[in-house]
Amino acid sequence: MAASTDEKSKLLGSNSSVNKLDDRSDLEFRVYGRRWFILVVVFLLNLTNGMIWITFSPIADTTVPYYKITPFELNILVLVFAIASVPFGFIASWVLDTLGLRLSLILAGWLNGVGSFLRNVSTFDFVPEDTKFTWCLTGQVLAACAQPFIMFAPTKLAAIWFAGDQRATANMLASMANPLGILVANLLAPNVVQGQKDIPLLLWIITAPSLLVMFMATFGICSSVPPTPPTSSAEEKSEPFFQGLKQIVKNKRYWFLNFVFGCGLALFTAYSSFLDQMLCPRGYTDTFAGLCGALMIGTGAVGAVFAGIYVDRTKRFEELVKVCWCFSCLFAVAFSQVARLHNQQILVALCSALFGGFGFAIYPICMELAVEVTYPVAEATSAGLMVISGQVQGIIYMLLVQFIAQDLPLLFQTSTGYNLHAVGAVYSSRLTSSFSDKYRV
């Protein structure tokens, strides 16, 4: 009887401790309003970094004579971002996992802001003509070094600051800012720059928000983690950086996802880089090619919004990725075939929009899925290797395309019809407008 009484008291005691634990959990796992401020900082960093990256591409015909450079040197301003992301990607992953989100964002903000400002220095009158491009390239390199710190941050931010039903949405909002920045720069640059004298104005328009978010990150972010975690998974410590790498090496599911995601990101990079080359030889204008690029990014951002909301509610990550991946491949093939035809603007634009809509939708979802399949490896490590995979494959795709490209006649529309000029394959897709001006009659 005494024993049964003791057992009963122990049982009651254990139930009481469980109740206390439940009460503690209700108090412990909470979210803080400041998470939205950090999300805005990451969003603006990604937005301005994307604008810095692609600034000179839409105005290549004006940039080349302004800096007195060759088309190859102009391409370096764009390629340096893909090149820098590989070595600095590993550094960014280690900093995020070891030193925390706050230091990583502050470092990214200063690299991004100072890099953007140095590009403005290249336009000052006291700078010698033969060093203007050097100043501009130095600023571009600093901003390129900031890119991995910025692009790896969304998954880390979503995991440690947001509740489980908000992670995919937060990741989507922060991640989609980079392509939105590319979209804004493509629309802004041609409208602002009507001549060489307007280039300094364009650079200041981009530098102003870059410096603003630099100070927002420095003085507005007070800690890397919230006082109390939003979920139980956020409370647990991630694996150390090098230990996490060892675990990832053995994870076959992750490497399959890594390769497939990298293919998709590289395919988008190649398409956006060579869009003008693909369309202009078939008689389409530069303006239409730019519209197709804008549709690709715009519909992709919309698709990512709906995808993020959907997976937050249903948790069907794998199903959504498989469906979107199949449709994005389908419309990528359709676009490559339709783009070979003349006077098919509607079909070309539709295929471009649908390719972006389904392709971009899986970007933040794959990032979240990478975190899930590698748990408890740190978020920055798993997500960072995904971006590095896309950049490496993107460089390979772009070099391969230029190697196997064949000379095509370039067809331009004039007031009296079409005028056909046999010209070599254009080295840089971003210089198509300058070639158009040269050969238009």
LINTARA-V318866 format. One record per residue. N is the residue number from 1. RES is the residue in three letters. OMEGA is omega as a letter, one per 20 degrees, with the letter a starting at -180 (999 if undefined). Layout:
BEGIN
N	RES	OMEGA
N	RES	OMEGA
END
This chain:
BEGIN
1	MET	r
2	ALA	a
3	ALA	a
4	SER	r
5	THR	r
6	ASP	r
7	GLU	r
8	LYS	r
9	SER	r
10	LYS	a
11	LEU	r
12	LEU	r
13	GLY	r
14	SER	r
15	ASN	r
16	SER	r
17	SER	r
18	VAL	r
19	ASN	r
20	LYS	r
21	LEU	r
22	ASP	r
23	ASP	a
24	ARG	a
25	SER	r
26	ASP	a
27	LEU	a
28	GLU	a
29	PHE	a
30	ARG	r
31	VAL	a
32	TYR	a
33	GLY	a
34	ARG	r
35	ARG	r
36	TRP	r
37	PHE	r
38	ILE	r
39	LEU	r
40	VAL	r
41	VAL	r
42	VAL	r
43	PHE	a
44	LEU	r
45	LEU	r
46	ASN	a
47	LEU	a
48	THR	r
49	ASN	r
50	GLY	r
51	MET	r
52	ILE	a
53	TRP	a
54	ILE	a
55	THR	a
56	PHE	a
57	SER	a
58	PRO	a
59	ILE	a
60	ALA	a
61	ASP	r
62	THR	a
63	THR	a
64	VAL	r
65	PRO	a
66	TYR	r
67	TYR	r
68	LYS	a
69	ILE	r
70	THR	r
71	PRO	r
72	PHE	r
73	GLU	r
74	LEU	r
75	ASN	a
76	ILE	r
77	LEU	r
78	VAL	a
79	LEU	a
80	VAL	r
81	PHE	r
82	ALA	a
83	ILE	a
84	ALA	a
85	SER	a
86	VAL	r
87	PRO	a
88	PHE	r
89	GLY	r
90	PHE	r
91	ILE	r
92	ALA	r
93	SER	r
94	TRP	a
95	VAL	a
96	LEU	a
97	ASP	a
98	THR	a
99	LEU	r
100	GLY	a
101	LEU	a
102	ARG	a
103	LEU	a
104	SER	a
105	LEU	r
106	ILE	r
107	LEU	r
108	ALA	r
109	GLY	r
110	TRP	r
111	LEU	a
112	ASN	a
113	GLY	r
114	VAL	r
115	GLY	r
116	SER	r
117	PHE	r
118	LEU	r
119	ARG	r
120	ASN	r
121	VAL	a
122	SER	a
123	THR	a
124	PHE	a
125	ASP	a
126	PHE	r
127	VAL	r
128	PRO	a
129	GLU	a
130	ASP	r
131	THR	a
132	LYS	a
133	PHE	r
134	THR	r
135	TRP	a
136	CYS	r
137	LEU	r
138	THR	r
139	GLY	r
140	GLN	r
141	VAL	r
142	LEU	r
143	ALA	r
144	ALA	r
145	CYS	r
146	ALA	a
147	GLN	r
148	PRO	r
149	PHE	a
150	ILE	a
151	MET	r
152	PHE	a
153	ALA	a
154	PRO	a
155	THR	r
156	LYS	r
157	LEU	a
158	ALA	a
159	ALA	a
160	ILE	a
161	TRP	a
162	PHE	r
163	ALA	a
164	GLY	a
165	ASP	r
166	GLN	a
167	ARG	a
168	ALA	r
169	THR	r
170	ALA	r
171	ASN	a
172	MET	a
173	LEU	a
174	ALA	a
175	SER	a
176	MET	r
177	ALA	a
178	ASN	r
179	PRO	r
180	LEU	r
181	GLY	r
182	ILE	r
183	LEU	a
184	VAL	a
185	ALA	r
186	ASN	r
187	LEU	a
188	LEU	a
189	ALA	a
190	PRO	a
191	ASN	r
192	VAL	a
193	VAL	r
194	GLN	r
195	GLY	a
196	GLN	a
197	LYS	a
198	ASP	a
199	ILE	r
200	PRO	r
201	LEU	r
202	LEU	a
203	LEU	r
204	TRP	r
205	ILE	r
206	ILE	a
207	THR	a
208	ALA	r
209	PRO	r
210	SER	r
211	LEU	r
212	LEU	a
213	VAL	r
214	MET	r
215	PHE	r
216	MET	r
217	ALA	a
218	THR	a
219	PHE	a
220	GLY	a
221	ILE	a
222	CYS	a
223	SER	r
224	SER	a
225	VAL	r
226	PRO	r
227	PRO	r
228	THR	a
229	PRO	r
230	PRO	a
231	THR	r
232	SER	r
233	SER	r
234	ALA	a
235	GLU	a
236	GLU	a
237	LYS	r
238	SER	r
239	GLU	r
240	PRO	a
241	PHE	a
242	PHE	r
243	GLN	r
244	GLY	r
245	LEU	r
246	LYS	r
247	GLN	a
248	ILE	a
249	VAL	a
250	LYS	a
251	ASN	a
252	LYS	r
253	ARG	a
254	TYR	a
255	TRP	r
256	PHE	r
257	LEU	a
258	ASN	a
259	PHE	a
260	VAL	r
261	PHE	r
262	GLY	r
263	CYS	a
264	GLY	r
265	LEU	r
266	ALA	r
267	LEU	r
268	PHE	r
269	THR	a
270	ALA	r
271	TYR	a
272	SER	a
273	SER	a
274	PHE	a
275	LEU	r
276	ASP	a
277	GLN	a
278	MET	a
279	LEU	a
280	CYS	r
281	PRO	r
282	ARG	r
283	GLY	r
284	TYR	a
285	THR	r
286	ASP	a
287	THR	r
288	PHE	r
289	ALA	r
290	GLY	r
291	LEU	r
292	CYS	r
293	GLY	r
294	ALA	r
295	LEU	r
296	MET	a
297	ILE	a
298	GLY	r
299	THR	r
300	GLY	r
301	ALA	r
302	VAL	r
303	GLY	r
304	ALA	r
305	VAL	a
306	PHE	r
307	ALA	r
308	GLY	r
309	ILE	a
310	TYR	a
311	VAL	r
312	ASP	a
313	ARG	a
314	THR	a
315	LYS	r
316	ARG	a
317	PHE	a
318	GLU	a
319	GLU	a
320	LEU	a
321	VAL	a
322	LYS	a
323	VAL	a
324	CYS	r
325	TRP	r
326	CYS	a
327	PHE	r
328	SER	r
329	CYS	a
330	LEU	a
331	PHE	r
332	ALA	r
333	VAL	r
334	ALA	r
335	PHE	a
336	SER	r
337	GLN	a
338	VAL	a
339	ALA	r
340	ARG	a
341	LEU	r
342	HIS	r
343	ASN	r
344	GLN	a
345	GLN	a
346	ILE	a
347	LEU	r
348	VAL	r
349	ALA	a
350	LEU	r
351	CYS	r
352	SER	a
353	ALA	a
354	LEU	r
355	PHE	r
356	GLY	a
357	GLY	r
358	PHE	a
359	GLY	a
360	PHE	a
361	ALA	a
362	ILE	a
363	TYR	a
364	PRO	a
365	ILE	r
366	CYS	r
367	MET	r
368	GLU	r
369	LEU	r
370	ALA	r
371	VAL	a
372	GLU	a
373	VAL	a
374	THR	a
375	TYR	j
376	PRO	r
377	VAL	a
378	ALA	a
379	GLU	a
380	ALA	a
381	THR	a
382	SER	r
383	ALA	a
384	GLY	r
385	LEU	r
386	MET	a
387	VAL	r
388	ILE	r
389	SER	r
390	GLY	a
391	GLN	r
392	VAL	r
393	GLN	r
394	GLY	r
395	ILE	r
396	ILE	a
397	TYR	a
398	MET	r
399	LEU	a
400	LEU	r
401	VAL	r
402	GLN	a
403	PHE	a
404	ILE	a
405	ALA	r
406	GLN	r
407	ASP	r
408	LEU	r
409	PRO	a
410	LEU	a
411	LEU	a
412	PHE	r
413	GLN	r
414	THR	a
415	SER	a
416	THR	a
417	GLY	a
418	TYR	r
419	ASN	a
420	LEU	r
421	HIS	r
422	ALA	r
423	VAL	r
424	GLY	r
425	ALA	a
426	VAL	a
427	TYR	r
428	SER	r
429	SER	a
430	ARG	r
431	LEU	a
432	THR	a
433	SER	r
434	SER	r
435	PHE	r
436	SER	r
437	ASP	a
438	LYS	a
439	TYR	r
440	ARG	a
441	VAL	999
END
